[in-house]
């Protein structure tokens, strides 16, 4: 007798390895998975412009960035969308964490992030995009009939914006153009074709309403299906279905009943781990988890001899892991050695 429906993602043909560079962008779920990748020693760039929930906004940002390395195209497109609120400057196209009390300083921050993103994308092996909502806000521009799609309202009056669902056919066309540009971007830079993993965020956007959230997620799921059918280098990872159809219980949510809790994220990570990493990477991660747990250990009495022996053995374990897998763990080794010298 079955008590649950277990979902297993289709394994990647070209599996991720330790040397891969992984770029992540989209909703806050990108940060959940991105943080797991970062903690496990992958080279990552995670939401450089902050969390962006609607997919058309973040692909627009990436297209502007890919136009040129020095960020001038992005700069030109952001110029008319700065605002000041409570003595802090923001931009409607970016998350509120990208902010400064000085407008010129904010522009410098954005320009630096644009260059960083361009350079990382140029060499990225895998791109992970997390789609959060199909609802989009458009800024109603003064003295004009123009309405501009934006990423963040920055707590401004709702009268300045119009909320609507993205048009599915328009979204298909924009995403298709974006993926073609990504593929051309790789070709022009003489780098290998980038693997694009798209996932649908399991976070429930109840501020839009439960029924509206379901419509929104449905539109995005159809969009993703279209893209995976059209492009060979686009793969769908079913994080949404893993939470909604596999785990299928409120005990896997935070107390707000909106965000998956740590137990759910760990389960999703395990599915990602098993199906998307090559054998060598999986072996490293299993060994690294044991070491990471030891690194996080906080002794009550650090000066005891047995703790010093523990540190010395841990140094040896990390050095052996570095040698076995060819991954740079020198920061961890140096920290352990410095701590050990203080104890002696």
Secondary structure, 3 states (H helix, E strand, C coil): CCCCCCCCCCCCCCCECCCCEEEEEECHHHHHHHHHHHHCCCEEEECCCCCCCEHHHHHHHHHHHHHCCCCHHHHHHHHHHEEEECCEEEECCCCCCCCECCHHHHHHHHHHHHHHHHHHHHHCCEEEEEECECEEEEEECCCCCCEEEECCCCCCCHHHEEEEECCHHHHHHHHHHHHHHHHHHHHHCCCCCCEEEEEECCCCCHHHCHHHHHHHHHHHHHHHHHHHHHCCCEEEECHHHHHHHHHCCHHHECCCCCCECHHHHHHHHHHHHHHHECHHHHHHHHHHHHHHHHHCCCCCCCCCHHHHHHHHHHHHHHHHHHHHHCCCCHHHHHHHHHHHHHHC
